[in-house]
């Protein structure tokens, strides 16, 4: 008993000494460290997104849309060329279509128009004006070490996703996104689960694939996929 009491006293002295050193040197609590990490990751992500468009005068890419539904056997495909000018925003040209006219007009055309309108209204959506972000951990994705952020839209807006963002730990580029729009995309599409992948090209992360999983009374269970390919960049002069 005497030995146990003596050991307990020694441990208490060690603990008090450690606490005193911490107070003298001003070591921040874990919460402050976590908050600093969160700010660093969020600021890095926002800067990385903006830097992509500052480096290039314009880019062009192909977007291949496809939908299959389990109701009425509806299918549709469309390929469009998107051009994005740093100052003028986005324009598009439809190269070919096939399949259901209903899906073409109510889904594909609506998505293209929304993409162009978003760019004309200010371009980048991943800002602190649009979202609250929260660092929830680290997780590997596609072989990359990533920070994992939760995204919470500050208003109802079909362009803003409530979900999670995987941010590359090395350069703060976005590697992967999962979430649902905070408002309905359209009468036909609703608020689907959206999964988006990115690939690194010309030093930055760009969209490579977007999948939307739809389940509603109009289209039934449907998979909408957009593949982004054939990027061509014009460096800024």
VOGU-3710 file (C-alpha; in Angstrom, 3 decimals, decimal comma):
1> xxxxxxxxxx> 0,000/0,000/0,000  2,839/2,401/0,917  4,584/1,691/-2,389  1,343/2,222/-4,312  0,683/5,545/-2,564  4,218/6,748/-3,281  3,864/5,804/-6,959  0,556/7,680/-7,182  2,126/10,810/-5,679  5,008/10,682/-8,161
11> xxxxxxxxxx> 2,542/10,388/-11,079  0,560/13,344/-9,726  3,713/15,478/-9,570  4,569/14,560/-13,155  1,081/15,499/-14,317  1,214/18,860/-12,499  4,639/19,599/-13,967  3,438/18,808/-17,485  0,422/21,072/-17,028  2,652/23,898/-15,739
21> xxxxxxxxxx> 4,976/23,630/-18,756  1,982/23,695/-21,092  0,605/26,853/-19,477  3,960/28,639/-19,410  4,681/27,963/-23,084  1,103/28,665/-24,174  0,480/25,324/-25,898  -2,920/25,578/-27,639  -5,703/23,172/-26,775  -6,587/20,460/-29,252
31> xxxxxxxxxx> -9,645/22,458/-30,358  -7,505/25,413/-31,450  -5,158/23,148/-33,381  -8,100/21,513/-35,124  -9,556/24,922/-35,960  -6,240/26,066/-37,457  -6,045/22,896/-39,584  -9,608/23,439/-40,744  -8,911/27,023/-41,830  -5,733/25,944/-43,633
41> xxxxxxxxxx> -7,506/23,203/-45,602  -10,538/25,322/-46,495  -8,421/28,307/-47,560  -6,136/26,026/-49,564  -9,075/24,406/-51,368  -10,666/27,744/-52,279  -7,362/29,148/-53,550  -6,659/26,004/-55,593  -10,071/26,242/-57,291  -9,599/29,904/-58,181
51> xxxxxxxxxx> -6,024/29,350/-59,409  -7,172/26,929/-62,117  -8,949/29,692/-63,996  -6,267/32,294/-63,414  -3,699/30,124/-65,181  -5,654/29,654/-68,401  -7,253/32,061/-70,843  -9,731/29,374/-71,825  -10,349/25,646/-72,059  -12,490/23,360/-74,190
61> xxxxxxxxxx> -13,767/19,887/-73,327  -16,286/17,294/-74,467  -19,179/16,280/-72,187  -20,908/12,968/-72,914  -24,316/12,655/-71,232  -26,106/9,325/-70,914  -29,241/8,187/-69,066  -30,865/4,794/-68,595  -34,149/4,375/-66,735  -36,003/1,351/-65,421
71> xxxxxxxxxx> -39,369/2,888/-66,362  -40,621/2,747/-69,967  -37,160/1,626/-71,061  -36,091/5,206/-71,787  -32,506/5,838/-72,873  -30,733/8,902/-74,178  -27,255/10,126/-75,102  -25,830/13,501/-75,966  -22,354/14,868/-76,668  -21,649/18,582/-76,303
81> xxxxxxxxxx> -18,523/20,681/-76,638  -18,066/23,194/-73,808  -15,875/26,266/-74,164  -14,975/28,274/-71,083  -13,419/31,725/-71,495  -11,844/33,300/-68,418  -13,680/36,589/-68,942  -16,763/35,694/-70,992  -17,819/32,487/-69,235  -19,149/29,293/-70,830
91> xxxxxxxxxx> -20,771/28,517/-74,159  -21,722/25,135/-75,601  -22,394/23,359/-78,876  -24,382/20,110/-79,080  -22,549/17,712/-81,400  -24,962/14,791/-81,463  -28,045/13,358/-79,765  -29,891/10,065/-79,640  -32,712/8,498/-77,670  -35,664/9,860/-75,721
101> xxxxxxxxxx> -36,717/13,433/-76,683  -38,203/13,835/-73,193  -34,859/13,224/-71,514  -33,087/15,380/-74,105  -35,246/18,432/-73,430  -36,095/18,043/-69,738  -32,766/16,672/-68,467  -29,819/17,232/-70,831  -30,770/20,686/-72,104  -31,708/21,817/-68,587
111> xxxxxxxxxx> -28,319/20,700/-67,231  -26,411/22,487/-70,004  -28,333/25,708/-69,509  -27,776/25,541/-65,740  -24,029/25,025/-66,226  -23,752/28,072/-68,485  -25,938/30,196/-66,186  -23,851/29,246/-63,142  -20,690/30,461/-64,819  -22,281/33,732/-65,879
121> xxxxxxxxxx> -23,483/34,357/-62,309  -20,017/34,322/-60,805  -18,309/31,095/-61,800  -16,845/29,450/-58,723  -19,345/28,074/-56,221  -16,948/26,738/-53,568  -16,734/29,938/-51,542  -17,439/30,914/-47,948  -20,352/33,015/-49,209  -22,051/29,846/-50,444
131> xxxxxxxxxx> -20,943/27,199/-47,944  -20,016/26,360/-44,402  -17,186/23,796/-44,428  -16,063/21,530/-41,600  -12,949/19,342/-41,468  -14,021/15,865/-40,361  -10,850/13,847/-40,876  -8,413/12,356/-43,370  -9,066/9,520/-45,776  -7,287/8,017/-48,763
141> xxxxxxxxxx> -9,108/8,160/-52,091  -7,887/6,674/-55,386  -4,414/6,308/-53,923  -4,242/9,941/-52,758  -4,004/11,120/-49,157  -6,953/13,483/-48,676  -8,576/15,767/-46,159  -12,301/15,112/-45,779  -14,599/18,136/-45,527  -18,331/18,307/-44,833
151> xxxxxxxxxx> -20,103/20,910/-46,986  -23,280/22,673/-45,834  -24,936/25,132/-48,269  -25,937/28,443/-46,711  -29,151/28,617/-48,766  -31,380/26,512/-50,975  -29,776/26,432/-54,406  -29,766/23,624/-56,972  -26,097/24,371/-57,747  -24,919/23,774/-54,157
161> xxxxxxxxxx> -24,317/20,291/-52,739  -24,736/19,183/-49,143  -22,273/16,360/-48,651  -18,553/15,595/-48,445  -15,449/16,751/-50,325  -12,129/14,888/-50,601  -9,296/17,446/-50,831  -5,802/16,396/-51,909  -3,427/16,744/-48,946  -0,540/17,803/-51,180
171> xxxxxxxxxx> -1,975/20,581/-53,355  -5,529/21,097/-51,957  -7,178/20,216/-55,268  -10,584/18,525/-55,163  -10,326/14,784/-55,859  -13,892/13,588/-55,193  -17,312/14,936/-54,145  -20,468/13,216/-52,897  -23,729/14,928/-51,979  -27,227/16,119/-52,830
181> xxxxxxxxxx> -28,327/19,531/-54,141  -29,840/21,760/-51,478  -32,745/22,441/-53,856  -34,436/20,468/-56,644  -32,550/20,431/-59,951  -35,786/20,268/-61,914  -39,329/18,886/-61,895  -37,974/15,773/-63,638  -34,741/15,186/-61,755  -35,426/16,282/-58,165
191> xxxxxxxxxx> -32,522/16,112/-55,674  -30,400/13,153/-56,821  -27,375/11,692/-55,095  -24,391/13,069/-57,009  -20,896/11,573/-57,117  -18,143/13,435/-58,954  -14,545/12,430/-59,689  -11,659/14,645/-60,766  -8,389/14,018/-62,578  -5,174/16,044/-62,599
201> xxxxxxxxxx> -4,321/17,667/-65,929  -1,941/20,539/-66,701  -1,149/20,837/-63,001  -4,745/21,163/-61,745  -7,704/18,944/-60,864  -10,558/18,937/-63,401  -13,873/17,077/-63,547  -13,635/13,637/-65,160  -16,933/11,927/-64,268  -20,232/12,916/-62,666
211> xxxxxxxxxx> -22,905/10,377/-61,730  -26,401/11,251/-60,554  -28,606/8,557/-59,038  -32,255/9,493/-59,567  -35,317/7,778/-58,088  -38,648/9,547/-58,625  -42,199/8,926/-59,849  -41,474/10,294/-63,328  -38,288/8,527/-64,428  -38,166/5,734/-61,845
221> xxxxxxxxxx> -34,661/4,603/-60,937  -32,262/6,245/-63,345  -28,518/6,661/-63,722  -27,340/9,907/-65,280  -23,652/9,992/-66,200  -21,575/12,854/-67,570  -18,052/12,071/-68,804  -15,649/14,996/-69,247  -12,930/14,294/-71,820  -10,607/15,829/-74,430
231> xxxxxxx> -9,570/18,885/-72,436  -7,696/21,524/-74,418  -6,145/24,439/-72,527  -5,050/27,861/-73,726  -2,528/29,340/-71,267  -3,122/32,871/-70,063  -1,128/35,481/-71,972
//
